[in-house]
Amino acid sequence: LLRGMGVSGEGREARGAALASYVLFEAPYTQELLALGETDTLARRNEVIQFFGWEGHWPDVDKRDAPTAGSGA
C-alpha cells in the first residue's frame, strides 16, 4: 500500500514518508486503533490488572480468570 503512494525509504522516494505519516495519523485511523486497543485490553483485563499489581483495587475482577504464577500467561 505504501509503495503505491511512492514510499520505499530509498533515495528521493523517501520523501513519500511524509504522505504516509499524514495518512497513518488521520483521526479515523487513530480512533480505530484506539478502539482496537481498548477492546483487546478489556478482553485481557485480568492479566493487565495482575501485571500492574492492581488486584486489590478492582473488586469486580473475577479472581478465577486471573492467570496464576507459572501458567505461561
PDB file of N, CA, C and O in Angstrom, chain B, residues numbered from 101:
ATOM      1  N   LEU B 101       0.828  -1.193   0.000  1.00  0.00           N
ATOM      2  CA  LEU B 101       0.000   0.000   0.000  1.00  0.00           C
ATOM      3  C   LEU B 101       0.869   1.251   0.000  1.00  0.00           C
ATOM      4  O   LEU B 101       0.646   2.167  -0.792  1.00  0.00           O
ATOM      5  N   LEU B 102       1.859   1.290   0.889  1.00  0.00           N
ATOM      6  CA  LEU B 102       2.705   2.478   0.965  1.00  0.00           C
ATOM      7  C   LEU B 102       3.550   2.646  -0.275  1.00  0.00           C
ATOM      8  O   LEU B 102       3.800   3.773  -0.704  1.00  0.00           O
ATOM      9  N   ARG B 103       3.997   1.548  -0.862  1.00  0.00           N
ATOM     10  CA  ARG B 103       4.761   1.647  -2.110  1.00  0.00           C
ATOM     11  C   ARG B 103       3.922   2.277  -3.210  1.00  0.00           C
ATOM     12  O   ARG B 103       4.446   2.998  -4.059  1.00  0.00           O
ATOM     13  N   GLY B 104       2.643   2.010  -3.197  1.00  0.00           N
ATOM     14  CA  GLY B 104       1.748   2.609  -4.176  1.00  0.00           C
ATOM     15  C   GLY B 104       1.664   4.119  -4.040  1.00  0.00           C
ATOM     16  O   GLY B 104       1.333   4.819  -4.997  1.00  0.00           O
ATOM     17  N   MET B 105       1.967   4.622  -2.840  1.00  0.00           N
ATOM     18  CA  MET B 105       1.977   6.068  -2.624  1.00  0.00           C
ATOM     19  C   MET B 105       3.366   6.646  -2.830  1.00  0.00           C
ATOM     20  O   MET B 105       3.585   7.835  -2.602  1.00  0.00           O
ATOM     21  N   GLY B 106       4.302   5.816  -3.260  1.00  0.00           N
ATOM     22  CA  GLY B 106       5.652   6.304  -3.525  1.00  0.00           C
ATOM     23  C   GLY B 106       6.588   6.239  -2.345  1.00  0.00           C
ATOM     24  O   GLY B 106       7.620   6.909  -2.338  1.00  0.00           O
ATOM     25  N   VAL B 107       6.249   5.441  -1.340  1.00  0.00           N
ATOM     26  CA  VAL B 107       7.099   5.328  -0.155  1.00  0.00           C
ATOM     27  C   VAL B 107       7.902   4.046  -0.242  1.00  0.00           C
ATOM     28  O   VAL B 107       7.339   2.951  -0.279  1.00  0.00           O
ATOM     29  N   SER B 108       9.221   4.183  -0.274  1.00  0.00           N
ATOM     30  CA  SER B 108      10.058   2.985  -0.263  1.00  0.00           C
ATOM     31  C   SER B 108      11.191   3.113   0.731  1.00  0.00           C
ATOM     32  O   SER B 108      11.849   2.125   1.056  1.00  0.00           O
ATOM     33  N   GLY B 109      11.429   4.325   1.220  1.00  0.00           N
ATOM     34  CA  GLY B 109      12.509   4.540   2.169  1.00  0.00           C
ATOM     35  C   GLY B 109      13.868   4.611   1.519  1.00  0.00           C
ATOM     36  O   GLY B 109      14.885   4.637   2.212  1.00  0.00           O
ATOM     37  N   GLU B 110      13.907   4.642   0.186  1.00  0.00           N
ATOM     38  CA  GLU B 110      15.182   4.686  -0.522  1.00  0.00           C
ATOM     39  C   GLU B 110      15.263   5.962  -1.361  1.00  0.00           C
ATOM     40  O   GLU B 110      14.327   6.304  -2.083  1.00  0.00           O
ATOM     41  N   GLY B 111      16.400   6.661  -1.255  1.00  0.00           N
ATOM     42  CA  GLY B 111      16.652   7.826  -2.090  1.00  0.00           C
ATOM     43  C   GLY B 111      15.575   8.876  -1.999  1.00  0.00           C
ATOM     44  O   GLY B 111      15.018   9.129  -0.930  1.00  0.00           O
ATOM     45  N   ARG B 112      15.287   9.485  -3.128  1.00  0.00           N
ATOM     46  CA  ARG B 112      14.332  10.588  -3.125  1.00  0.00           C
ATOM     47  C   ARG B 112      12.904  10.127  -2.860  1.00  0.00           C
ATOM     48  O   ARG B 112      12.056  10.932  -2.476  1.00  0.00           O
ATOM     49  N   GLU B 113      12.632   8.844  -3.061  1.00  0.00           N
ATOM     50  CA  GLU B 113      11.293   8.330  -2.789  1.00  0.00           C
ATOM     51  C   GLU B 113      10.969   8.348  -1.303  1.00  0.00           C
ATOM     52  O   GLU B 113       9.803   8.250  -0.922  1.00  0.00           O
ATOM     53  N   ALA B 114      11.997   8.473  -0.452  1.00  0.00           N
ATOM     54  CA  ALA B 114      11.764   8.528   0.984  1.00  0.00           C
ATOM     55  C   ALA B 114      10.909   9.734   1.346  1.00  0.00           C
ATOM     56  O   ALA B 114      10.304   9.767   2.418  1.00  0.00           O
ATOM     57  N   ARG B 115      10.855  10.717   0.465  1.00  0.00           N
ATOM     58  CA  ARG B 115      10.022  11.890   0.733  1.00  0.00           C
ATOM     59  C   ARG B 115       8.550  11.518   0.841  1.00  0.00           C
ATOM     60  O   ARG B 115       7.782  12.230   1.489  1.00  0.00           O
ATOM     61  N   GLY B 116       8.154  10.444   0.235  1.00  0.00           N
ATOM     62  CA  GLY B 116       6.774   9.990   0.336  1.00  0.00           C
ATOM     63  C   GLY B 116       6.388   9.583   1.745  1.00  0.00           C
ATOM     64  O   GLY B 116       5.206   9.401   2.038  1.00  0.00           O
ATOM     65  N   ALA B 117       7.367   9.438   2.612  1.00  0.00           N
ATOM     66  CA  ALA B 117       7.091   9.078   4.000  1.00  0.00           C
ATOM     67  C   ALA B 117       6.241  10.139   4.678  1.00  0.00           C
ATOM     68  O   ALA B 117       5.463   9.816   5.577  1.00  0.00           O
ATOM     69  N   ALA B 118       6.368  11.394   4.273  1.00  0.00           N
ATOM     70  CA  ALA B 118       5.547  12.454   4.861  1.00  0.00           C
ATOM     71  C   ALA B 118       4.075  12.191   4.574  1.00  0.00           C
ATOM     72  O   ALA B 118       3.226  12.372   5.447  1.00  0.00           O
ATOM     73  N   LEU B 119       3.775  11.765   3.357  1.00  0.00           N
ATOM     74  CA  LEU B 119       2.394  11.445   2.998  1.00  0.00           C
ATOM     75  C   LEU B 119       1.903  10.253   3.810  1.00  0.00           C
ATOM     76  O   LEU B 119       0.784  10.272   4.325  1.00  0.00           O
ATOM     77  N   ALA B 120       2.718   9.230   3.928  1.00  0.00           N
ATOM     78  CA  ALA B 120       2.338   8.051   4.707  1.00  0.00           C
ATOM     79  C   ALA B 120       2.076   8.436   6.161  1.00  0.00           C
ATOM     80  O   ALA B 120       1.115   7.964   6.769  1.00  0.00           O
ATOM     81  N   SER B 121       2.925   9.288   6.712  1.00  0.00           N
ATOM     82  CA  SER B 121       2.760   9.731   8.083  1.00  0.00           C
ATOM     83  C   SER B 121       1.430  10.456   8.253  1.00  0.00           C
ATOM     84  O   SER B 121       0.717  10.246   9.234  1.00  0.00           O
ATOM     85  N   TYR B 122       1.114  11.293   7.306  1.00  0.00           N
ATOM     86  CA  TYR B 122      -0.150  12.032   7.355  1.00  0.00           C
ATOM     87  C   TYR B 122      -1.338  11.068   7.323  1.00  0.00           C
ATOM     88  O   TYR B 122      -2.268  11.194   8.120  1.00  0.00           O
ATOM     89  N   VAL B 123      -1.302  10.128   6.421  1.00  0.00           N
ATOM     90  CA  VAL B 123      -2.401   9.178   6.281  1.00  0.00           C
ATOM     91  C   VAL B 123      -2.546   8.334   7.539  1.00  0.00           C
ATOM     92  O   VAL B 123      -3.664   8.100   7.998  1.00  0.00           O
ATOM     93  N   LEU B 124      -1.430   7.873   8.104  1.00  0.00           N
ATOM     94  CA  LEU B 124      -1.479   6.994   9.259  1.00  0.00           C
ATOM     95  C   LEU B 124      -1.936   7.699  10.534  1.00  0.00           C
ATOM     96  O   LEU B 124      -2.319   7.040  11.501  1.00  0.00           O
ATOM     97  N   PHE B 125      -1.899   9.020  10.544  1.00  0.00           N
ATOM     98  CA  PHE B 125      -2.324   9.754  11.732  1.00  0.00           C
ATOM     99  C   PHE B 125      -3.610  10.530  11.511  1.00  0.00           C
ATOM    100  O   PHE B 125      -3.902  11.472  12.248  1.00  0.00           O
ATOM    101  N   GLU B 126      -4.367  10.149  10.520  1.00  0.00           N
ATOM    102  CA  GLU B 126      -5.686  10.714  10.310  1.00  0.00           C
ATOM    103  C   GLU B 126      -6.591  10.258  11.459  1.00  0.00           C
ATOM    104  O   GLU B 126      -6.457   9.139  11.954  1.00  0.00           O
ATOM    105  N   ALA B 127      -7.500  11.122  11.872  1.00  0.00           N
ATOM    106  CA  ALA B 127      -8.369  10.838  13.023  1.00  0.00           C
ATOM    107  C   ALA B 127      -9.119   9.504  12.913  1.00  0.00           C
ATOM    108  O   ALA B 127      -9.116   8.743  13.881  1.00  0.00           O
ATOM    109  N   PRO B 128      -9.758   9.184  11.787  1.00  0.00           N
ATOM    110  CA  PRO B 128     -10.484   7.900  11.735  1.00  0.00           C
ATOM    111  C   PRO B 128      -9.561   6.693  11.954  1.00  0.00           C
ATOM    112  O   PRO B 128      -9.950   5.718  12.597  1.00  0.00           O
ATOM    113  N   TYR B 129      -8.350   6.765  11.421  1.00  0.00           N
ATOM    114  CA  TYR B 129      -7.403   5.655  11.565  1.00  0.00           C
ATOM    115  C   TYR B 129      -6.970   5.518  13.026  1.00  0.00           C
ATOM    116  O   TYR B 129      -6.982   4.417  13.577  1.00  0.00           O
ATOM    117  N   THR B 130      -6.588   6.626  13.649  1.00  0.00           N
ATOM    118  CA  THR B 130      -6.128   6.542  15.035  1.00  0.00           C
ATOM    119  C   THR B 130      -7.271   6.181  15.976  1.00  0.00           C
ATOM    120  O   THR B 130      -7.056   5.486  16.970  1.00  0.00           O
ATOM    121  N   GLN B 131      -8.486   6.645  15.675  1.00  0.00           N
ATOM    122  CA  GLN B 131      -9.630   6.279  16.506  1.00  0.00           C
ATOM    123  C   GLN B 131      -9.892   4.776  16.441  1.00  0.00           C
ATOM    124  O   GLN B 131     -10.223   4.154  17.450  1.00  0.00           O
ATOM    125  N   GLU B 132      -9.744   4.203  15.261  1.00  0.00           N
ATOM    126  CA  GLU B 132      -9.920   2.756  15.118  1.00  0.00           C
ATOM    127  C   GLU B 132      -8.842   2.000  15.879  1.00  0.00           C
ATOM    128  O   GLU B 132      -9.129   0.988  16.518  1.00  0.00           O
ATOM    129  N   LEU B 133      -7.590   2.486  15.816  1.00  0.00           N
ATOM    130  CA  LEU B 133      -6.509   1.845  16.572  1.00  0.00           C
ATOM    131  C   LEU B 133      -6.785   1.892  18.070  1.00  0.00           C
ATOM    132  O   LEU B 133      -6.582   0.903  18.775  1.00  0.00           O
ATOM    133  N   LEU B 134      -7.248   3.040  18.554  1.00  0.00           N
ATOM    134  CA  LEU B 134      -7.559   3.164  19.973  1.00  0.00           C
ATOM    135  C   LEU B 134      -8.698   2.223  20.370  1.00  0.00           C
ATOM    136  O   LEU B 134      -8.644   1.596  21.428  1.00  0.00           O
ATOM    137  N   ALA B 135      -9.714   2.124  19.535  1.00  0.00           N
ATOM    138  CA  ALA B 135     -10.834   1.230  19.828  1.00  0.00           C
ATOM    139  C   ALA B 135     -10.381  -0.228  19.865  1.00  0.00           C
ATOM    140  O   ALA B 135     -10.800  -0.989  20.737  1.00  0.00           O
ATOM    141  N   LEU B 136      -9.527  -0.615  18.921  1.00  0.00           N
ATOM    142  CA  LEU B 136      -8.998  -1.985  18.916  1.00  0.00           C
ATOM    143  C   LEU B 136      -8.173  -2.255  20.164  1.00  0.00           C
ATOM    144  O   LEU B 136      -8.288  -3.321  20.768  1.00  0.00           O
ATOM    145  N   GLY B 137      -7.338  -1.288  20.553  1.00  0.00           N
ATOM    146  CA  GLY B 137      -6.519  -1.444  21.754  1.00  0.00           C
ATOM    147  C   GLY B 137      -7.369  -1.569  23.006  1.00  0.00           C
ATOM    148  O   GLY B 137      -7.070  -2.375  23.888  1.00  0.00           O
ATOM    149  N   GLU B 138      -8.427  -0.776  23.085  1.00  0.00           N
ATOM    150  CA  GLU B 138      -9.314  -0.851  24.239  1.00  0.00           C
ATOM    151  C   GLU B 138     -10.017  -2.203  24.298  1.00  0.00           C
ATOM    152  O   GLU B 138     -10.120  -2.801  25.369  1.00  0.00           O
ATOM    153  N   THR B 139     -10.500  -2.688  23.161  1.00  0.00           N
ATOM    154  CA  THR B 139     -11.175  -3.982  23.106  1.00  0.00           C
ATOM    155  C   THR B 139     -10.226  -5.104  23.520  1.00  0.00           C
ATOM    156  O   THR B 139     -10.590  -5.984  24.300  1.00  0.00           O
ATOM    157  N   ASP B 140      -9.008  -5.060  22.990  1.00  0.00           N
ATOM    158  CA  ASP B 140      -8.022  -6.088  23.336  1.00  0.00           C
ATOM    159  C   ASP B 140      -7.678  -6.056  24.822  1.00  0.00           C
ATOM    160  O   ASP B 140      -7.570  -7.100  25.464  1.00  0.00           O
ATOM    161  N   THR B 141      -7.508  -4.854  25.362  1.00  0.00           N
ATOM    162  CA  THR B 141      -7.150  -4.722  26.771  1.00  0.00           C
ATOM    163  C   THR B 141      -8.278  -5.211  27.672  1.00  0.00           C
ATOM    164  O   THR B 141      -8.034  -5.916  28.651  1.00  0.00           O
ATOM    165  N   LEU B 142      -9.516  -4.836  27.342  1.00  0.00           N
ATOM    166  CA  LEU B 142     -10.643  -5.296  28.156  1.00  0.00           C
ATOM    167  C   LEU B 142     -10.803  -6.808  28.092  1.00  0.00           C
ATOM    168  O   LEU B 142     -11.203  -7.433  29.075  1.00  0.00           O
ATOM    169  N   ALA B 143     -10.496  -7.398  26.948  1.00  0.00           N
ATOM    170  CA  ALA B 143     -10.585  -8.849  26.820  1.00  0.00           C
ATOM    171  C   ALA B 143      -9.570  -9.555  27.724  1.00  0.00           C
ATOM    172  O   ALA B 143      -9.778 -10.698  28.130  1.00  0.00           O
ATOM    173  N   ARG B 144      -8.476  -8.863  28.031  1.00  0.00           N
ATOM    174  CA  ARG B 144      -7.427  -9.462  28.873  1.00  0.00           C
ATOM    175  C   ARG B 144      -7.248  -8.672  30.154  1.00  0.00           C
ATOM    176  O   ARG B 144      -6.154  -8.638  30.719  1.00  0.00           O
ATOM    177  N   ARG B 145      -8.318  -8.035  30.618  1.00  0.00           N
ATOM    178  CA  ARG B 145      -8.207  -7.119  31.747  1.00  0.00           C
ATOM    179  C   ARG B 145      -7.646  -7.771  32.998  1.00  0.00           C
ATOM    180  O   ARG B 145      -6.886  -7.133  33.726  1.00  0.00           O
ATOM    181  N   ASN B 146      -7.995  -9.012  33.269  1.00  0.00           N
ATOM    182  CA  ASN B 146      -7.460  -9.661  34.467  1.00  0.00           C
ATOM    183  C   ASN B 146      -5.946  -9.802  34.393  1.00  0.00           C
ATOM    184  O   ASN B 146      -5.254  -9.647  35.399  1.00  0.00           O
ATOM    185  N   GLU B 147      -5.437 -10.094  33.212  1.00  0.00           N
ATOM    186  CA  GLU B 147      -3.984 -10.188  33.039  1.00  0.00           C
ATOM    187  C   GLU B 147      -3.324  -8.832  33.221  1.00  0.00           C
ATOM    188  O   GLU B 147      -2.254  -8.731  33.822  1.00  0.00           O
ATOM    189  N   VAL B 148      -3.957  -7.796  32.706  1.00  0.00           N
ATOM    190  CA  VAL B 148      -3.415  -6.436  32.841  1.00  0.00           C
ATOM    191  C   VAL B 148      -3.403  -6.019  34.311  1.00  0.00           C
ATOM    192  O   VAL B 148      -2.422  -5.468  34.808  1.00  0.00           O
ATOM    193  N   ILE B 149      -4.513  -6.295  34.994  1.00  0.00           N
ATOM    194  CA  ILE B 149      -4.606  -5.944  36.412  1.00  0.00           C
ATOM    195  C   ILE B 149      -3.542  -6.673  37.222  1.00  0.00           C
ATOM    196  O   ILE B 149      -2.918  -6.085  38.104  1.00  0.00           O
ATOM    197  N   GLN B 150      -3.338  -7.943  36.925  1.00  0.00           N
ATOM    198  CA  GLN B 150      -2.302  -8.693  37.648  1.00  0.00           C
ATOM    199  C   GLN B 150      -0.915  -8.152  37.305  1.00  0.00           C
ATOM    200  O   GLN B 150      -0.074  -8.004  38.192  1.00  0.00           O
ATOM    201  N   PHE B 151      -0.672  -7.859  36.045  1.00  0.00           N
ATOM    202  CA  PHE B 151       0.632  -7.347  35.616  1.00  0.00           C
ATOM    203  C   PHE B 151       1.007  -6.084  36.391  1.00  0.00           C
ATOM    204  O   PHE B 151       2.148  -5.939  36.828  1.00  0.00           O
ATOM    205  N   PHE B 152       0.052  -5.176  36.561  1.00  0.00           N
ATOM    206  CA  PHE B 152       0.330  -3.930  37.259  1.00  0.00           C
ATOM    207  C   PHE B 152       0.170  -4.037  38.771  1.00  0.00           C
ATOM    208  O   PHE B 152       0.440  -3.073  39.488  1.00  0.00           O
ATOM    209  N   GLY B 153      -0.266  -5.193  39.265  1.00  0.00           N
ATOM    210  CA  GLY B 153      -0.415  -5.384  40.698  1.00  0.00           C
ATOM    211  C   GLY B 153      -1.600  -4.647  41.281  1.00  0.00           C
ATOM    212  O   GLY B 153      -1.548  -4.188  42.422  1.00  0.00           O
ATOM    213  N   TRP B 154      -2.671  -4.528  40.508  1.00  0.00           N
ATOM    214  CA  TRP B 154      -3.848  -3.774  40.929  1.00  0.00           C
ATOM    215  C   TRP B 154      -4.953  -4.663  41.496  1.00  0.00           C
ATOM    216  O   TRP B 154      -6.088  -4.203  41.621  1.00  0.00           O
ATOM    217  N   GLU B 155      -4.670  -5.900  41.840  1.00  0.00           N
ATOM    218  CA  GLU B 155      -5.715  -6.834  42.241  1.00  0.00           C
ATOM    219  C   GLU B 155      -6.631  -6.285  43.329  1.00  0.00           C
ATOM    220  O   GLU B 155      -7.847  -6.444  43.230  1.00  0.00           O
ATOM    221  N   GLY B 156      -6.096  -5.656  44.347  1.00  0.00           N
ATOM    222  CA  GLY B 156      -6.915  -5.164  45.450  1.00  0.00           C
ATOM    223  C   GLY B 156      -7.711  -3.913  45.129  1.00  0.00           C
ATOM    224  O   GLY B 156      -8.570  -3.506  45.911  1.00  0.00           O
ATOM    225  N   HIS B 157      -7.436  -3.303  43.991  1.00  0.00           N
ATOM    226  CA  HIS B 157      -8.069  -2.033  43.644  1.00  0.00           C
ATOM    227  C   HIS B 157      -9.278  -2.181  42.736  1.00  0.00           C
ATOM    228  O   HIS B 157      -9.974  -1.199  42.478  1.00  0.00           O
ATOM    229  N   TRP B 158      -9.542  -3.375  42.249  1.00  0.00           N
ATOM    230  CA  TRP B 158     -10.639  -3.611  41.312  1.00  0.00           C
ATOM    231  C   TRP B 158     -11.507  -4.750  41.839  1.00  0.00           C
ATOM    232  O   TRP B 158     -11.318  -5.900  41.441  1.00  0.00           O
ATOM    233  N   PRO B 159     -12.454  -4.450  42.726  1.00  0.00           N
ATOM    234  CA  PRO B 159     -13.228  -5.514  43.374  1.00  0.00           C
ATOM    235  C   PRO B 159     -14.106  -6.329  42.429  1.00  0.00           C
ATOM    236  O   PRO B 159     -14.500  -7.441  42.777  1.00  0.00           O
ATOM    237  N   ASP B 160     -14.423  -5.807  41.241  1.00  0.00           N
ATOM    238  CA  ASP B 160     -15.314  -6.544  40.345  1.00  0.00           C
ATOM    239  C   ASP B 160     -14.577  -7.545  39.461  1.00  0.00           C
ATOM    240  O   ASP B 160     -15.195  -8.205  38.627  1.00  0.00           O
ATOM    241  N   VAL B 161     -13.270  -7.662  39.635  1.00  0.00           N
ATOM    242  CA  VAL B 161     -12.494  -8.598  38.829  1.00  0.00           C
ATOM    243  C   VAL B 161     -12.643  -9.998  39.397  1.00  0.00           C
ATOM    244  O   VAL B 161     -12.450 -10.220  40.592  1.00  0.00           O
ATOM    245  N   ASP B 162     -12.986 -10.929  38.538  1.00  0.00           N
ATOM    246  CA  ASP B 162     -13.138 -12.316  38.946  1.00  0.00           C
ATOM    247  C   ASP B 162     -11.757 -12.944  39.073  1.00  0.00           C
ATOM    248  O   ASP B 162     -11.070 -13.136  38.070  1.00  0.00           O
ATOM    249  N   LYS B 163     -11.355 -13.257  40.265  1.00  0.00           N
ATOM    250  CA  LYS B 163     -10.019 -13.813  40.513  1.00  0.00           C
ATOM    251  C   LYS B 163      -9.791 -15.147  39.783  1.00  0.00           C
ATOM    252  O   LYS B 163      -8.649 -15.510  39.500  1.00  0.00           O
ATOM    253  N   ARG B 164     -10.861 -15.866  39.483  1.00  0.00           N
ATOM    254  CA  ARG B 164     -10.695 -17.148  38.790  1.00  0.00           C
ATOM    255  C   ARG B 164     -10.146 -16.972  37.396  1.00  0.00           C
ATOM    256  O   ARG B 164      -9.533 -17.890  36.850  1.00  0.00           O
ATOM    257  N   ASP B 165     -10.358 -15.777  36.794  1.00  0.00           N
ATOM    258  CA  ASP B 165      -9.871 -15.532  35.442  1.00  0.00           C
ATOM    259  C   ASP B 165      -8.434 -15.022  35.402  1.00  0.00           C
ATOM    260  O   ASP B 165      -7.805 -14.996  34.344  1.00  0.00           O
ATOM    261  N   ALA B 166      -7.922 -14.618  36.561  1.00  0.00           N
ATOM    262  CA  ALA B 166      -6.558 -14.086  36.595  1.00  0.00           C
ATOM    263  C   ALA B 166      -5.564 -15.222  36.406  1.00  0.00           C
ATOM    264  O   ALA B 166      -5.740 -16.300  36.975  1.00  0.00           O
ATOM    265  N   PRO B 167      -4.514 -14.991  35.605  1.00  0.00           N
ATOM    266  CA  PRO B 167      -3.500 -16.042  35.417  1.00  0.00           C
ATOM    267  C   PRO B 167      -2.740 -16.266  36.715  1.00  0.00           C
ATOM    268  O   PRO B 167      -2.563 -15.351  37.519  1.00  0.00           O
ATOM    269  N   THR B 168      -2.301 -17.483  36.897  1.00  0.00           N
ATOM    270  CA  THR B 168      -1.537 -17.819  38.092  1.00  0.00           C
ATOM    271  C   THR B 168      -0.068 -17.913  37.732  1.00  0.00           C
ATOM    272  O   THR B 168       0.284 -18.094  36.566  1.00  0.00           O
ATOM    273  N   ALA B 169       0.793 -17.790  38.739  1.00  0.00           N
ATOM    274  CA  ALA B 169       2.225 -17.881  38.506  1.00  0.00           C
ATOM    275  C   ALA B 169       2.543 -19.219  37.867  1.00  0.00           C
ATOM    276  O   ALA B 169       2.062 -20.262  38.311  1.00  0.00           O
ATOM    277  N   GLY B 170       3.355 -19.180  36.823  1.00  0.00           N
ATOM    278  CA  GLY B 170       3.751 -20.406  36.155  1.00  0.00           C
ATOM    279  C   GLY B 170       2.753 -20.932  35.156  1.00  0.00           C
ATOM    280  O   GLY B 170       2.938 -22.020  34.609  1.00  0.00           O
ATOM    281  N   SER B 171       1.671 -20.164  34.899  1.00  0.00           N
ATOM    282  CA  SER B 171       0.660 -20.658  33.950  1.00  0.00           C
ATOM    283  C   SER B 171       1.009 -20.370  32.521  1.00  0.00           C
ATOM    284  O   SER B 171       0.312 -20.801  31.602  1.00  0.00           O
ATOM    285  N   GLY B 172       2.115 -19.621  32.320  1.00  0.00           N
ATOM    286  CA  GLY B 172       2.525 -19.305  30.974  1.00  0.00           C
ATOM    287  C   GLY B 172       1.831 -18.104  30.401  1.00  0.00           C
ATOM    288  O   GLY B 172       2.062 -17.755  29.244  1.00  0.00           O
ATOM    289  N   ALA B 173       0.984 -17.457  31.178  1.00  0.00           N
ATOM    290  CA  ALA B 173       0.264 -16.266  30.695  1.00  0.00           C
ATOM    291  C   ALA B 173       1.091 -15.030  30.864  1.00  0.00           C
ATOM    292  O   ALA B 173       0.647 -13.937  30.513  1.00  0.00           O
TER     293      ALA B 173
END
